[in-house]
Amino acid sequence: MRHRHSDYMLWAKTQSRVKFNLATSGVASFPLRELPVTIEQLEINGDSTYGYAPLQQAIAKKCGVDPDCVVAAAGTSMANHLAMAALFDPGDEVLLEQPTYELLTSTLLYLGAKVKRFSRSEESGYTLEPAEVRRAITSKTKLIVLTNLHNPSSVLASDATLRGVGELARSVGAHVLVDEVYLDAVYVDTPKPSIHLGPEFIVTSSLTKVYGLSGLRCGWILAQPDLARAMWRLNDLFASIPAHPAELLSVIALENLDQIRQRARRIVEADRVLLGEFLARHQFVSTPRTGFGTTAILRLLNGEVEDFRARLRTEQETSVVPGRFFELPNHFRIGMGVDTEMFREGLRRITKVLDTAPK
Ligand SMILES: Cc1ncc(COP(=O)(O)O)c(C=O)c1O
């Protein structure tokens, strides 16, 4: 039977919302009233065929590429789906990092990939290691898929490491798909999109997680022009024409991106300080420390995560993401950048449950 669902998405859409929601991955919603836009700037229908030219140019400028390398898509989710669908055929071998974001696995399975894994082990702090890719790659590999920042850990892979993976891909004629939806949460010396590392790299990203603009669904793929054209053609089978008001708003958002990013940065950074204090106090959890990102994956050193989560939810109205969605059953993921008071209170409630957990 073909894989046709995502267990994580079902959970996220139906189970994650409680008063103290630490099961988030993106920052607080950016309010429309703070975008410098008037109703006169909006229109229902527009001149969008294979992209809306002003949006193509704005994304290209942000990413430092030619507009011919940009394929617009509804969020990073659709960007991933479209890119994958264009990059391999059913039955082809695809390498995927482990642990990873569940929707990448589900989408690869839906598209009929023969999925092989390479490890980003907890012991190594979830770092991306070309040696692990080398161990898994074969002459049949068509695509290597990874996240940067890594979801769930927020660990950053350096350009040198990515280049190492790119060389391996090139040696067998494969591509590397890097989901960079969290990359702009590196607020200092933000790395350039990895398409700049070589023609084998394909990038997906959006204005959702780091900018609080999820509702615009402004996502994109960066690829070499021939591949980008093939993806546009394939998109005719999926989404055809996007919602034009969202395109217009996305252009305005892209013109004001720095201010939008700074707004969330303050919350993310305040939350990270609280997380650091929390981790320093607790011997019951462990996690690699990162200087950026909106998520952290914590290992529970005592007790069962499902018991812990159930108590957290029923007794403390607090939610965290179960690690099983990342193939890490002894772990849970928490999110930063929404509301520092909520985050502080959520951590306090986690502490209450940890302090009364079976030792
Ligand atoms: C790695 C990764 N990629 C893509 C997405 C989805 O992004 P978007 O909301 O832009 O579709 C998520 C959401 O959690 C994610 O974690």
The ligand as an SDF file (V2000), in Angstrom:
LIG
                    3D

 16 16  0  0  0  0  0  0  0  0999 V2000
   12.1430   20.8720    8.4010 C   0  0  0  0  0  0  0  0  0  0  0  0
   10.7900   21.4220    8.0510 C   0  0  0  0  0  0  0  0  0  0  0  0
   10.4880   21.6620    6.7760 N   0  0  0  0  0  0  0  0  0  0  0  0
    9.3040   22.1580    6.4050 C   0  0  0  0  0  0  0  0  0  0  0  0
    8.3340   22.4480    7.3410 C   0  0  0  0  0  0  0  0  0  0  0  0
    7.0410   23.0230    6.8770 C   0  0  0  0  0  0  0  0  0  0  0  0
    7.2430   24.3590    6.5510 O   0  0  0  0  0  0  0  0  0  0  0  0
    6.1090   25.2830    5.8850 P   0  0  0  0  0  0  0  0  0  0  0  0
    5.2300   25.7270    7.0130 O   0  0  0  0  0  0  0  0  0  0  0  0
    6.8820   26.3850    5.2620 O   0  0  0  0  0  0  0  0  0  0  0  0
    5.3670   24.4610    4.9090 O   0  0  0  0  0  0  0  0  0  0  0  0
    8.5970   22.2110    8.6860 C   0  0  0  0  0  0  0  0  0  0  0  0
    7.5650   22.4610    9.6940 C   0  0  0  0  0  0  0  0  0  0  0  0
    7.6430   22.1360   10.8420 O   0  0  0  0  0  0  0  0  0  0  0  0
    9.8610   21.7020    9.0580 C   0  0  0  0  0  0  0  0  0  0  0  0
   10.1550   21.4680   10.3270 O   0  0  0  0  0  0  0  0  0  0  0  0
  1  2  1  0
  2  3  1  0
  2 15  2  0
  3  4  2  0
  4  5  1  0
  5  6  1  0
  5 12  2  0
  6  7  1  0
  7  8  1  0
  8  9  2  0
  8 10  1  0
  8 11  1  0
 12 13  1  0
 12 15  1  0
 13 14  2  0
 15 16  1  0
M  END
$$$$
